[in-house]
Amino acid sequence: MPPGGPRSGQRPPYPGPRRPGEPPVDRLGQRPARPEPGGPGRPPRDPKGAFGAAMDRFNDPDMDKKGLAVRIAKIAAICALVLALIGSAAVIVSYNMISIPSANAAFEAESSFVYYAGGKKEVGRFQAGDQNRDALRPDEMPALVKDAAVAAEDRSFYENNGIDLKGIARTLFSNATTGSQGGASTITQQYVKNLYLTQERTYSRKVKEAVISLKISRQKSKDEILTGYLNTVYFGRGAYGIQAAAKAYFRKQAKDLDIKEAAALTAILNNPNGFDPSKAGADSGGTELLGRYQYVLNGMADLKSQGKALSDYDTATLEKAKEALPKFPKPKADSRLGGQKGHALTLVKNELKSLKNENGEPLFTEEEIDSKGLKITTTLSAKAMKAAEDAVKDVRPDDKKAVNAKHPENELHVGAATVDVKTGALKGFYGGQDYLDSQINWAASGGMAGSTMKPFTLAAALEAGYSLKDTWTGEGGLEIPGTDRVVRNSGQSDSDPTGHGYGEHITGIKAMEESVNTSFVQMSTALPNGSEDVYDMAVKAGLPPDEEHAENAPADYRSIPAYSIDFDPKNYLITLGRQAISPINMANAYATIANGGVRNTVHLVSKVVNAEGEVVYEWNQRDGEERAMSEDAADDTSYALQQVVKNGTGKTAGVINQPAAGKTGTATNADDDVSSAWFAGYTPQLATAVMYVRGKGSGKLDGWLDSYFGAGYPAETWAEIMGTLTDDLDLEEFPEPAWMDGDAPMDGHEPSLTATPTPTPTPSENCSKKDERKGLCIPIEEPSASTSPSDGATAGDPGGGTTPDPSESTDPAATATACDWFGDCESSSPPADGNNGGGNDSTTGSTTQ
């Protein structure tokens, strides 16, 4: 650079970066020399100088101490204000950011209750998982319980806005000093925690709980919050809510709790597991629970003195109550599904799921049934349920068990069901073994029907034009035209392989009395459409089709269960009952006969009320009615079944006080072994069916049971059930028979083959007005008595064996005599060739009774 600095218009040279402590360059671009520390240009730096000066001010003895305190207070106030502003901002942000979440599904769930007829006594309940809930509306929640809950859990409930700031402060201090997390909360906070949040013990959950509590307290009334809390809080013993707790601890409803019981239950809230009086230990109903209980009663006294109590009680009552805890009944074992309850609840749920609205959509889903607090009233009678169970236990042989884990093939299963004749309502049933041991309900699953099918064959024949007086072969060994099959009667032996013979021409009444197989197979083949007519009559009466032939069922058909098994309309031996039918459906089909031919849909749900108290379903009797057969056909069929009880294989059932009608039934399996034994019958009021089977339902009974015919154990069980249920009913008679006599579709079955020619009808003093109108007042004259084999109860059967009515005996010797007497020895025509299509898995000529 030239002397004197840069020339005009020339930038001064860059002196380099300025170092810390250096002065800036001058206008000539020169930087003055750095002053020496302590020199004249700059004093030495003291790093503690500023702090020292400040401290000197505080250490100045002349400083006013009062002024110093003011200054410190101002600084603290400023800091507190800043913190408050930050906290307020955080609260505002949290309040706006945290919304009320959806309620926990589990705590919205409410048990649905199932009741016996009348809607008072409980059958059982449906619930989601193991949580037992039964919510009450605010107007249903007892005031006494509300007072006890406030006294126990939140005495500032009516004053606070959902949170307790003092309580939160105490909790924070306790948590900070002890290292624990959690603490006491208001009733609103507990309700929020139960209904909307998880049970985790974290500060973040506590903040959410407080914010949501503030919001809830603005949206709901105190009464709604208190009711919600008492519906969701856990009381122990699996009970959520005061209603469930009252039942679990005191076997009563919440509205029936007294002051001691209400106080005790709310005391238990403090420690539901530790304070359970049924548990062993020092706390069980002892000092700790007693102390908490007395604390609650003291709180109730304070509420009363402050005018906050909702219920009416006095100081003397409270003081008396403090002396001791209430008496706690011994807890019942968990038997929600035990015994027959599980079978009943399963039937109820299945029926609820099958109900449809007018658009064909389900009325109830399984989720709604389990968790929406439905009140379901059934048709079941506690008396009928007990009668069935007691009868089975009383009659069945002691050495044959329903459950045999080592040898299940040797289990003896009994199914029974009782139906109201006039309505189709299922009144009672016995499903077999304890539901907890096996879920198979033998009253609903059933077994081969055997000869209980024969009444439907007779009803079809009557509708086709035959009469009770028409005749059918009673001899064993009936050949089926077009097949190599031979039908046998019961009582086969080496010397008599085709079974008992009852004469070549016997009436339909005699055939029914003695359950003659050959007569009913011949009757079936003599129908216009053969076995299909029997099938149609049985389905219309109440026996459901199998799934393959379900299109033949009436449009509104419902049954329990919905389908039968192996129910083939083209099976020409359908009258012998190879199809599997449930006792429930069989009882309902017999009720159709007793009801003058009108079928009612069998059902067990009569009414459903939702959690809001609205009736959402009610059984309509008219919707379930359908005529299955004419009244005359029903009355004549019923008359034949009455003779079974009076004179035939069902005499054991005749011991009850009411008039009775019924039919024995025995079926054989593919090995020609007796595999099921039945008795189905009715009085004018009730119809009952009883079935005995072995193993999986087709095991061998003959040789295993001492009595294996329907006239034995089944008939005796039926009599005990029906005796219990009908002994106290007013005596009611059956209608008189109509004595139908239409145009038979086939000749060869005329009454004249066994009876004297019918004289000109004249009124008889024993004749009914119905018979007079029909001109049928001359009783049939029949041949003299003789001895004949019997198809009734065998040796060892309850009630003993039966013998044929002497007036209708038709063994070979008597037939010859009667032939001469009647002057007509022409044999009956061969059986009509009905529809023989369709296979049959049975061996030739199943033995049924």
C-alpha positions in Angstrom: 0.0 0.0 0.0 1.4 3.5 -0.8 2.4 5.8 2.0 -0.5 7.8 3.4 -3.0 5.0 2.7 -4.8 3.9 -0.4 -5.1 6.1 -3.3 -8.4 7.7 -4.1 -10.9 5.2 -5.4 -8.9 2.3 -4.1 -10.4 -0.1 -1.4 -8.1 -0.5 1.6 -6.6 -3.9 1.9 -8.4 -6.5 4.2 -6.6 -6.7 7.5 -7.8 -10.2 8.2 -10.5 -11.5 10.6 -11.0 -9.7 13.8 -9.9 -11.6 16.8 -11.7 -11.6 20.1 -10.8 -8.5 22.1 -9.4 -6.6 19.1 -10.8 -3.1 18.3 -12.4 -2.5 14.9 -10.2 -1.1 12.0 -10.1 2.6 11.5 -10.9 4.5 8.3 -7.6 3.7 6.9 -8.0 0.0 7.5 -5.6 0.0 10.3 -6.3 -1.9 13.5 -5.0 -0.3 16.7 -2.7 -2.4 18.8 -4.4 -4.6 21.4 -4.2 -3.0 24.8 -2.4 -4.8 27.5 -4.4 -6.3 30.3 -4.6 -3.8 33.1 -3.1 -1.1 30.9 -4.4 2.3 30.2 -6.7 1.0 27.5 -8.7 -1.5 29.5 -8.9 -2.8 33.1 -8.4 -6.5 33.9 -11.7 -8.6 33.7 -13.2 -10.1 36.8 -15.4 -13.1 35.9 -17.2 -12.9 39.3 -17.6 -9.2 39.3 -21.3 -9.0 38.3 -22.3 -11.8 40.7 -20.2 -10.3 43.4 -21.8 -6.9 42.9 -25.3 -8.4 43.2 -24.3 -10.3 46.3 -22.8 -7.2 47.7 -26.2 -5.6 47.5 -27.7 -8.4 49.6 -24.9 -8.4 52.0 -25.1 -4.6 52.4 -26.1 -4.2 56.1 -27.9 -1.0 55.1 -30.3 -2.9 52.9 -33.8 -3.0 54.4 -34.7 -6.6 55.2 -38.4 -5.9 54.7 -37.8 -4.6 51.3 -35.8 -7.7 50.5 -38.6 -9.9 51.5 -41.0 -7.9 49.3 -38.6 -8.3 46.4 -38.4 -12.1 46.9 -42.2 -12.3 47.2 -42.6 -10.5 43.9 -40.2 -12.8 42.2 -42.0 -15.9 43.6 -45.4 -14.4 42.5 -44.1 -13.8 39.0 -42.8 -17.4 38.9 -46.1 -18.8 40.3 -48.1 -16.7 37.8 -46.0 -18.0 34.9 -46.5 -21.6 36.1 -50.2 -21.0 36.6 -50.5 -19.6 33.1 -48.6 -22.6 31.8 -50.8 -25.0 33.9 -54.0 -23.3 32.8 -53.0 -23.5 29.2 -52.2 -27.2 29.6 -55.6 -27.8 31.3 -57.4 -25.9 28.5 -55.5 -27.8 25.8 -56.2 -31.1 27.6 -59.9 -30.3 28.1 -60.3 -29.6 24.4 -58.1 -32.4 23.2 -59.4 -35.2 25.4 -62.9 -36.2 24.3 -65.3 -38.7 26.0 -64.5 -42.0 24.4 -66.9 -44.8 23.6 -68.0 -46.8 26.6 -66.2 -50.0 27.2 -68.2 -52.8 25.5 -67.8 -55.1 28.6 -69.4 -52.5 30.9 -72.2 -51.7 28.5 -73.0 -55.4 28.4 -75.9 -56.5 30.6 -77.0 -60.0 31.5 -80.2 -61.2 29.9 -82.5 -63.1 32.3 -84.7 -66.1 31.6 -87.7 -66.7 33.7 -90.3 -69.5 34.2 -93.9 -68.9 33.1 -95.2 -65.9 35.1 -91.9 -64.0 34.8 -90.9 -64.1 38.4 -88.8 -67.2 39.1 -85.5 -67.3 37.3 -84.4 -70.2 35.1 -81.0 -68.8 34.4 -79.2 -66.0 32.5 -77.2 -65.2 29.4 -74.1 -63.1 29.9 -71.0 -62.2 27.9 -68.1 -64.0 29.4 -67.9 -64.4 33.2 -69.3 -60.9 34.0 -72.7 -60.9 35.7 -74.4 -57.6 35.1 -78.0 -56.5 35.7 -78.4 -52.7 35.2 -81.2 -50.7 36.8 -82.7 -47.4 35.6 -82.3 -44.3 37.8 -85.9 -44.6 38.9 -85.4 -48.3 39.8 -82.2 -47.7 41.9 -83.1 -47.8 45.6 -82.6 -44.5 47.4 -81.2 -46.4 50.4 -78.4 -47.8 48.2 -77.6 -44.4 46.8 -77.2 -43.0 50.3 -75.0 -45.9 51.3 -72.8 -45.5 48.2 -72.3 -41.8 48.8 -71.5 -42.4 52.5 -69.0 -45.1 51.5 -67.2 -43.7 48.5 -67.6 -39.9 48.1 -69.2 -37.8 50.8 -68.6 -34.6 48.8 -70.4 -36.1 45.8 -73.2 -33.6 45.7 -70.8 -30.6 46.0 -67.9 -31.6 43.7 -67.8 -31.1 40.0 -66.6 -34.5 39.3 -63.1 -34.3 40.7 -61.7 -33.7 44.2 -58.7 -31.3 44.1 -57.8 -31.9 47.7 -58.0 -35.7 47.1 -55.8 -35.3 44.0 -53.3 -33.3 46.0 -53.2 -35.9 48.8 -52.8 -38.6 46.2 -49.9 -36.8 44.5 -48.1 -36.3 47.7 -48.6 -39.9 48.8 -47.5 -41.2 45.5 -44.4 -39.0 45.5 -43.4 -40.0 49.1 -44.3 -43.7 48.9 -43.6 -44.5 45.2 -47.1 -45.9 44.8 -49.5 -44.9 42.0 -53.2 -44.4 42.4 -55.4 -43.3 45.2 -59.0 -42.4 46.1 -61.3 -41.0 43.5 -64.7 -39.4 43.4 -67.7 -41.5 42.4 -67.7 -39.7 39.1 -64.0 -40.6 38.5 -64.6 -44.2 39.4 -67.6 -44.3 37.0 -65.5 -42.8 34.2 -62.7 -45.3 34.9 -65.1 -48.2 34.8 -67.1 -47.2 31.8 -64.6 -45.4 29.5 -61.0 -46.1 30.5 -58.8 -49.0 31.3 -57.7 -50.1 34.8 -54.0 -49.2 34.3 -52.5 -47.2 37.1 -50.6 -44.4 35.3 -50.6 -40.6 35.6 -51.7 -40.2 32.0 -54.8 -42.3 32.7 -55.4 -40.2 35.8 -55.3 -37.0 33.8 -57.8 -38.4 31.3 -60.0 -39.6 34.1 -60.1 -36.1 35.6 -60.8 -34.3 32.3 -63.6 -36.8 31.3 -65.0 -36.5 34.8 -65.3 -32.8 34.4 -67.1 -33.2 31.1 -69.4 -36.0 32.3 -70.4 -33.9 35.3 -71.6 -31.2 32.9 -73.5 -33.6 30.7 -75.2 -35.9 33.2 -77.1 -35.3 36.3 -75.8 -36.5 39.7 -78.6 -39.1 39.8 -77.5 -40.5 36.4 -73.9 -40.6 37.4 -74.6 -42.3 40.7 -76.9 -44.8 39.0 -74.3 -45.5 36.4 -71.6 -46.0 39.0 -73.8 -48.5 41.0 -74.5 -50.4 37.8 -70.9 -50.8 36.8 -68.8 -51.1 40.0 -67.5 -54.5 41.0 -68.8 -56.0 44.2 -66.9 -59.3 44.1 -68.3 -62.8 43.5 -68.4 -62.0 39.8 -71.2 -59.4 40.4 -71.0 -56.1 38.6 -73.7 -53.6 39.8 -75.8 -53.5 42.9 -78.6 -55.7 41.4 -76.3 -58.6 40.7 -74.5 -58.1 44.0 -77.8 -58.2 46.0 -78.6 -61.5 44.4 -75.0 -62.9 44.8 -74.7 -62.0 48.5 -78.3 -61.9 49.8 -80.3 -63.8 47.2 -82.7 -60.9 46.7 -83.2 -57.9 44.5 -81.7 -54.5 45.2 -85.1 -53.0 46.0 -85.5 -55.5 48.8 -82.2 -54.7 50.6 -82.5 -53.4 54.2 -80.2 -50.7 55.6 -77.7 -53.2 57.0 -77.4 -55.1 53.8 -77.1 -51.9 51.7 -74.3 -50.6 54.0 -72.5 -53.9 54.0 -72.5 -54.2 50.2 -71.2 -50.6 49.8 -68.5 -51.4 52.5 -67.4 -54.3 50.4 -66.6 -52.0 47.5 -63.5 -50.8 49.3 -62.0 -54.3 49.0 -64.3 -56.7 47.1 -62.0 -59.7 47.3 -60.7 -59.2 50.8 -64.0 -58.3 52.4 -66.0 -61.2 51.0 -67.6 -62.7 54.2 -67.5 -66.3 52.7 -63.7 -66.3 52.5 -61.5 -67.8 55.3 -59.3 -65.4 57.3 -59.4 -62.7 59.9 -61.3 -60.3 57.6 -64.2 -62.6 56.7 -67.0 -60.8 58.2 -64.6 -59.7 61.0 -63.1 -56.5 62.3 -62.0 -54.9 59.0 -65.3 -55.4 57.2 -67.1 -54.4 60.3 -65.1 -51.3 60.7 -65.7 -50.2 57.1 -69.4 -51.1 57.5 -69.6 -48.9 60.6 -67.8 -46.1 58.7 -70.6 -46.3 56.0 -73.3 -46.1 58.6 -71.6 -43.0 60.2 -71.5 -41.4 56.8 -75.2 -42.1 56.3 -75.9 -40.4 59.6 -73.9 -37.3 58.4 -76.0 -37.3 55.2 -79.1 -37.4 57.3 -78.1 -34.6 59.6 -77.1 -32.4 56.5 -80.4 -33.0 54.8 -78.8 -34.8 51.9 -80.2 -38.3 52.5 -82.5 -39.6 49.8 -84.1 -42.4 51.9 -85.9 -42.3 55.2 -84.1 -43.7 58.2 -83.4 -42.5 61.8 -80.5 -42.4 64.1 -81.8 -45.2 66.3 -81.9 -47.5 63.3 -78.3 -46.6 62.4 -77.0 -47.1 65.9 -78.7 -50.5 66.2 -77.3 -51.5 62.8 -73.8 -50.7 63.9 -73.8 -53.5 66.4 -73.2 -56.3 63.9 -73.0 -57.1 60.2 -76.1 -58.5 58.5 -76.3 -62.3 58.2 -74.8 -63.5 54.8 -76.4 -66.6 53.4 -74.0 -69.3 52.4 -72.9 -68.7 48.7 -74.5 -71.0 46.2 -72.1 -73.0 44.0 -71.9 -71.7 40.5 -74.6 -73.7 38.8 -75.6 -71.3 36.0 -75.6 -74.2 33.5 -75.6 -77.2 35.9 -78.3 -79.8 35.9 -81.1 -79.1 33.4 -80.5 -75.3 33.4 -78.0 -75.6 30.6 -80.3 -77.6 28.5 -83.2 -75.1 29.1 -81.0 -72.1 28.3 -79.8 -73.7 25.1 -83.4 -74.4 23.9 -84.3 -70.8 24.8 -81.4 -69.3 22.9 -82.0 -71.5 19.8 -85.6 -70.4 19.7 -84.7 -66.7 20.1 -82.3 -67.0 17.2 -84.9 -68.7 15.0 -87.4 -65.9 15.4 -87.9 -63.6 12.4 -89.5 -60.3 11.8 -92.0 -59.6 9.0 -89.1 -59.1 6.6 -87.6 -62.5 7.4 -84.7 -61.0 9.4 -83.6 -62.3 12.8 -85.3 -60.6 15.7 -82.3 -61.3 18.0 -78.6 -61.9 17.4 -76.5 -63.9 19.8 -74.8 -60.8 21.0 -78.1 -59.1 21.8 -79.2 -62.2 23.7 -76.0 -62.4 25.7 -75.4 -58.7 26.5 -78.4 -56.4 26.0 -80.3 -57.0 29.3 -83.3 -58.8 27.8 -86.0 -60.2 30.1 -87.2 -63.5 28.6 -90.3 -65.2 29.9 -90.7 -68.8 29.0 -93.6 -71.3 29.0 -91.6 -73.6 31.3 -93.1 -74.6 34.6 -90.8 -75.2 37.6 -93.2 -77.8 38.8 -93.2 -79.6 35.4 -89.4 -79.5 35.2 -89.1 -81.0 38.6 -91.8 -83.6 38.0 -89.9 -84.9 34.9 -86.6 -85.0 36.7 -88.0 -86.7 39.8 -89.9 -89.3 37.8 -86.9 -90.3 35.8 -84.7 -90.6 38.9 -87.4 -92.6 40.7 -88.2 -95.1 37.9 -84.9 -95.7 36.0 -82.9 -98.7 37.2 -80.2 -97.7 39.7 -77.5 -99.8 38.0 -77.8 -98.0 34.7 -76.1 -94.6 34.8 -76.5 -91.6 32.5 -72.8 -90.9 32.5 -70.2 -93.7 32.3 -66.9 -92.3 31.3 -65.2 -95.6 30.9 -68.0 -97.3 29.0 -70.1 -94.6 27.3 -71.8 -97.4 25.3 -73.5 -98.5 28.6 -75.0 -95.1 29.3 -78.8 -95.1 29.7 -80.4 -91.9 28.4 -83.9 -90.8 29.1 -85.7 -87.9 27.4 -89.1 -86.6 28.4 -91.2 -83.6 27.5 -94.6 -82.2 28.4 -96.6 -79.9 26.2 -99.8 -78.0 26.8 -102.6 -79.5 24.7 -104.4 -76.3 24.0 -101.4 -74.0 23.2 -98.3 -76.1 22.3 -96.4 -74.5 25.1 -93.5 -76.6 26.4 -94.2 -76.9 30.1 -91.3 -79.1 31.1 -88.7 -81.6 30.0 -85.9 -83.8 31.1 -82.9 -83.8 28.8 -80.9 -86.5 30.5 -77.6 -86.1 32.2 -76.2 -82.9 33.8 -75.5 -80.3 31.2 -72.0 -79.9 32.5 -71.3 -83.6 31.8 -72.8 -83.6 28.3 -74.6 -81.0 26.3 -76.8 -83.6 24.4 -80.4 -82.9 25.3 -82.2 -86.2 24.8 -85.6 -84.5 25.0 -84.6 -82.6 21.8 -82.3 -85.0 20.0 -84.5 -88.1 20.4 -84.3 -91.6 18.9 -86.2 -94.0 16.7 -89.9 -93.5 17.2 -91.1 -97.1 16.9 -94.8 -97.7 17.2 -95.6 -94.2 18.5 -96.0 -93.5 14.7 -99.0 -95.8 14.4 -101.6 -93.2 15.5 -100.7 -91.1 12.5 -101.3 -94.1 10.2 -104.7 -94.6 11.7 -105.6 -90.9 11.4 -104.5 -90.9 7.7 -106.7 -94.0 7.2 -109.7 -92.4 8.8 -109.3 -89.3 6.6 -109.0 -91.6 3.5 -112.4 -93.2 4.2 -111.7 -96.2 6.5 -113.2 -96.6 9.9 -112.2 -97.8 13.3 -114.3 -101.0 12.5 -112.5 -101.8 9.3 -110.3 -104.9 9.6 -106.7 -105.6 9.0 -104.5 -108.7 9.2 -103.3 -109.5 12.7 -101.1 -112.5 11.7 -97.3 -112.3 11.5 -95.5 -112.8 8.3 -97.1 -110.2 6.1 -95.4 -110.1 2.7 -94.9 -106.7 1.1 -96.0 -106.9 -2.5 -93.1 -106.2 -4.9 -90.4 -106.9 -2.3 -88.9 -109.8 -0.5 -89.8 -108.2 2.9 -91.8 -110.0 5.5 -93.3 -108.0 8.4 -93.3 -109.7 11.8 -95.1 -109.0 15.0 -93.5 -108.9 18.4 -92.9 -112.1 20.3 -90.8 -113.9 17.7 -89.2 -117.2 18.8 -87.6 -120.2 17.1 -91.0 -121.9 17.0 -92.8 -118.7 15.9 -90.4 -116.6 13.8 -93.0 -114.2 12.6 -94.3 -113.3 16.1 -97.7 -113.3 17.7 -100.8 -113.9 15.7 -104.0 -112.0 16.5 -106.3 -113.3 13.8 -106.6 -112.7 10.1 -109.2 -109.9 10.6 -108.9 -107.5 13.5 -110.3 -104.0 13.9 -108.1 -100.9 13.9 -108.9 -100.5 17.6 -107.6 -104.0 18.4 -104.6 -103.4 16.2 -103.8 -100.2 18.2 -104.4 -101.9 21.6 -101.9 -104.6 20.9 -99.6 -102.6 18.6 -99.9 -105.2 15.7 -97.2 -104.4 13.1 -98.8 -106.3 10.3 -102.1 -104.5 10.7 -100.5 -101.0 10.4 -98.2 -101.9 7.5 -101.2 -103.2 5.7 -103.2 -100.1 6.6 -100.3 -97.9 5.3 -100.1 -99.7 2.0 -103.9 -99.4 1.6 -103.9 -95.6 1.6 -104.2 -93.8 -1.7 -100.6 -92.6 -1.6 -99.3 -95.3 0.7 -96.6 -94.2 3.2 -96.7 -90.6 1.9 -100.1 -90.1 3.4 -98.8 -91.3 6.8 -95.8 -88.9 6.4 -98.1 -86.0 5.5 -100.3 -86.6 8.4 -97.4 -86.9 10.9 -95.8 -83.7 9.6 -99.1 -81.8 9.8 -99.6 -83.1 13.3 -96.2 -81.8 14.5 -93.4 -84.1 13.6 -90.9 -82.1 11.5 -89.5 -83.5 8.2 -85.9 -84.2 7.7 -83.8 -81.6 5.9 -84.0 -83.4 2.6 -87.8 -83.2 2.6 -88.3 -79.9 4.5 -90.1 -78.4 1.5 -93.1 -80.5 2.4 -93.5 -78.8 5.8 -96.1 -76.1 6.4 -94.9 -72.6 5.7 -94.9 -71.4 9.3 -93.6 -74.7 10.7 -91.4 -74.5 13.8 -90.4 -77.4 16.0 -87.8 -78.5 18.5 -85.5 -79.4 16.9 -86.3 -78.1 13.4 -85.7 -81.4 11.6 -86.1 -85.1 12.2 -83.7 -87.8 11.0 -84.3 -90.4 8.3 -87.9 -89.3 7.9 -88.5 -90.5 4.3 -92.1 -90.2 3.0 -91.4 -93.1 0.5 -90.4 -95.5 3.2 -93.2 -98.1 3.1 -92.4 -99.1 6.7 -92.7 -95.5 8.0 -95.5 -96.6 10.3 -93.0 -98.8 12.3 -91.0 -95.7 13.2 -87.4 -96.1 12.0 -87.1 -92.2 11.9 -85.6 -90.4 14.8 -88.0 -88.1 16.5 -87.5 -85.9 19.6 -89.8 -86.4 22.7 -90.7 -82.7 22.5 -92.0 -83.0 19.0 -93.7 -86.3 19.7 -95.5 -84.8 22.7 -96.7 -81.9 20.5 -97.9 -84.2 17.8 -99.9 -86.2 20.3 -101.2 -83.0 21.7 -102.6 -82.3 18.2 -104.8 -85.4 18.5 -105.9 -84.4 21.9 -106.7 -80.9 20.7 -109.3 -82.0 18.2 -106.9 -82.2 15.3 -105.5 -78.6 15.6 -101.8 -78.4 15.7 -100.1 -75.7 17.8 -96.5 -74.8 17.2 -94.5 -76.1 20.1 -92.6 -73.2 21.7 -91.0 -72.1 25.0 -90.5 -68.3 24.6 -93.7 -66.4 25.4 -92.4 -62.8 25.8 -89.2 -60.8 25.5 -88.8 -57.3 27.1 -85.7 -55.2 26.3 -83.6 -53.2 28.8 -85.8 -50.2 28.4 -88.9 -52.1 29.5 -90.4 -52.4 26.0 -92.0 -55.6 24.8 -90.1 -56.6 21.7 -91.6 -60.0 21.2 -94.7 -61.8 22.3 -96.1 -65.2 21.3 -99.2 -65.0 19.2 -101.3 -68.1 19.7 -103.2 -67.7 16.5 -100.0 -67.6 14.4 -99.1 -71.1 15.6 -102.4 -72.9 14.9 -103.1 -75.1 11.9 -105.7 -77.8 11.4 -103.8 -81.1 10.9 -106.8 -83.5 10.7 -110.5 -83.2 11.0 -112.1 -83.2 14.4 -113.8 -86.5 13.8 -110.5 -88.1 12.8 -108.9 -86.8 15.9 -111.7 -88.0 18.1 -111.7 -91.5 16.6 -107.9 -91.8 16.8 -108.1 -90.6 20.4 -110.7 -93.2 21.2 -108.4 -96.0 19.9 -105.5 -94.6 22.0 -107.7 -94.6 25.1 -108.3 -98.3 24.5 -104.5 -98.9 24.6 -104.5 -97.5 28.1 -107.7 -99.3 29.2 -107.1 -102.7 27.6 -103.9 -102.9 25.7 -100.1 -102.4 26.0 -100.4 -99.1 27.9 -102.3 -100.2 31.0 -99.4 -99.0 33.2 -100.3 -95.4 32.2 -103.9 -95.8 33.4 -103.1 -95.4 37.0 -103.5 -91.6 37.0 -106.7 -89.8 38.0 -107.4 -88.2 34.7 -108.7 -90.0 31.5 -105.6 -91.0 29.5 -104.8 -92.0 26.0 -101.4 -93.1 24.6 -99.2 -95.5 22.7 -96.2 -97.7 23.5 -93.3 -97.8 21.1 -90.3 -100.0 20.6 -87.9 -99.8 17.6 -85.1 -102.1 16.4 -81.8 -101.0 15.0 -80.0 -102.4 11.9 -78.9 -105.4 13.9 -82.5 -106.2 14.8 -81.8 -105.3 18.4 -84.4 -103.3 20.4 -82.8 -99.8 20.5 -85.5 -97.5 21.8 -88.5 -97.7 24.1 -91.3 -95.1 24.2 -94.5 -94.1 25.8 -96.3 -91.1 24.3 -99.8 -90.1 25.6 -102.0 -87.4 26.9 -104.8 -86.3 29.1 -107.3 -83.6 27.9 -104.9 -81.0 29.4 -101.3 -82.2 28.8 -99.3 -84.4 26.4 -96.1 -86.1 27.5 -93.6 -88.3 25.6 -90.9 -90.5 27.3 -88.1 -92.2 25.6 -85.3 -94.6 26.8 -82.2 -95.2 24.7 -78.7 -96.5 25.2 -75.2 -95.3 24.3 -75.3 -93.0 21.3 -79.0 -93.6 20.9 -79.1 -96.9 19.1 -77.5 -99.4 21.5 -79.1 -102.7 22.4 -81.7 -102.6 25.1 -83.0 -106.2 25.1 -80.9 -108.3 27.4 -79.4 -105.2 28.9 -82.5 -103.8 30.6 -84.7 -106.1 32.5 -87.7 -104.4 30.8 -87.1 -103.0 27.3 -90.6 -102.4 25.9 -92.5 -99.1 26.0 -95.0 -100.7 28.4 -92.3 -100.9 31.0 -90.0 -98.1 32.2 -91.3 -95.5 29.7 -95.0 -96.0 30.6 -94.2 -96.0 34.3 -92.2 -92.8 34.0 -95.0 -91.2 32.0 -97.5 -92.1 34.7 -95.4 -90.6 37.4 -94.9 -87.3 35.5 -98.5 -87.0 34.5 -99.8 -88.0 37.9 -97.9 -85.2 39.5 -99.1 -82.6 37.0 -102.7 -83.6 36.6 -103.8 -84.9 40.0 -104.9 -81.5 41.2 -106.6 -80.5 37.9 -110.4 -80.7 37.5 -111.6 -83.9 35.9 -112.0 -83.4 32.2 -113.4 -86.1 29.8 -112.4 -86.8 26.2 -114.9 -86.2 23.4 -116.9 -89.2 22.3 -115.7 -91.0 19.2 -117.2 -89.9 15.9 -117.2 -93.4 14.4 -116.2 -92.1 10.9 -117.2 -94.3 8.0 -116.4 -92.9 4.7 -115.9 -94.5 1.3 -112.9 -96.7 1.8 -110.4 -96.4 -1.2 -110.0 -100.2 -1.2 -112.2 -103.2 -0.5 -111.2 -106.2 1.6 -111.2 -104.4 5.0 -114.9 -104.3 5.7 -116.1 -104.6 9.4 -118.3 -107.6 8.4 -115.2 -109.8 8.2 -115.1 -109.8 12.0 -118.5 -108.4 13.1 -122.1 -109.2 12.8 -124.0 -107.4 10.1 -124.9 -103.9 11.3 -128.7 -103.8 12.1 -130.9 -100.8 11.4 -129.6 -98.1 13.7 -131.7 -97.3 16.7 -130.9 -95.0 19.6 -129.2 -96.6 22.5 -129.3 -95.3 26.1 -125.5 -95.4 26.1 -125.1 -93.6 22.8 -123.9 -90.0 22.5 -125.7 -87.3 20.6 -122.9 -87.2 18.1 -123.4 -90.9 17.4 -127.1 -90.4 17.1 -126.6 -87.7 14.4 -124.4 -90.1 12.5 -126.7 -93.1 12.9 -124.0 -95.1 14.7 -125.7 -96.1 17.9 -125.5 -99.9 17.6 -122.4 -101.3 19.3 -120.4 -103.9 17.4 -121.2 -107.4 18.5 -118.1 -109.5 18.7 -117.2 -113.2 19.3 -116.7 -114.8 22.6 -113.6 -114.7 24.6 -110.5 -116.8 24.1 -106.9 -116.7 25.2 -104.3 -115.1 22.9 -100.6 -114.2 23.0 -99.9 -110.7 24.2 -97.5 -108.0 22.9 -97.6 -106.1 26.1 -95.2 -105.8 29.0 -93.0 -108.8 29.4 -92.1 -110.5 32.7 -90.5 -108.0 35.0 -92.2 -105.0 33.4 -93.9 -102.5 35.7 -97.5 -103.2 35.6 -97.2 -106.8 34.3 -98.1 -108.2 30.9 -101.3 -107.5 29.1 -103.8 -109.9 27.7 -106.1 -109.2 24.8 -109.6 -108.1 25.3 -111.6 -111.4 25.4 -114.3 -109.8 23.1 -111.7 -109.2 20.5 -109.4 -112.2 20.7 -108.7 -113.7 17.3 -106.2 -116.5 17.7 -106.5 -119.3 15.1 -108.9 -121.4 17.1 -111.2 -118.6 17.8 -111.1 -117.5 14.1 -112.5 -120.8 13.0 -115.3 -120.6 15.5 -116.1 -117.0 14.6 -116.0 -118.0 11.0 -118.8 -120.5 11.5 -120.7 -118.1 13.7 -120.5 -115.2 11.3 -121.1 -117.5 8.3 -118.4 -115.7 6.3 -115.0 -117.4 6.1 -113.7 -115.5 3.1 -110.2 -114.3 3.7 -109.4 -110.7 3.3 -107.9 -109.4 0.0 -104.2 -109.1 -0.3 -102.7 -105.9 1.0 -102.9 -103.0 -1.5 -99.7 -102.2 -3.3 -99.0 -98.8 -2.0 -95.9 -96.8 -2.9 -93.1 -99.2 -2.2 -90.4 -96.9 -3.4 -87.6 -95.9 -1.2 -85.3 -98.0 0.8 -85.4 -99.2 4.4 -82.2 -100.0 6.3 -84.0 -102.2 8.8 -83.9 -105.9 8.7 -86.9 -107.7 7.5 -89.9 -106.9 9.7 -88.8 -104.6 12.4 -90.3 -105.5 15.8 -92.1 -102.5 17.2 -94.6 -102.0 19.9 
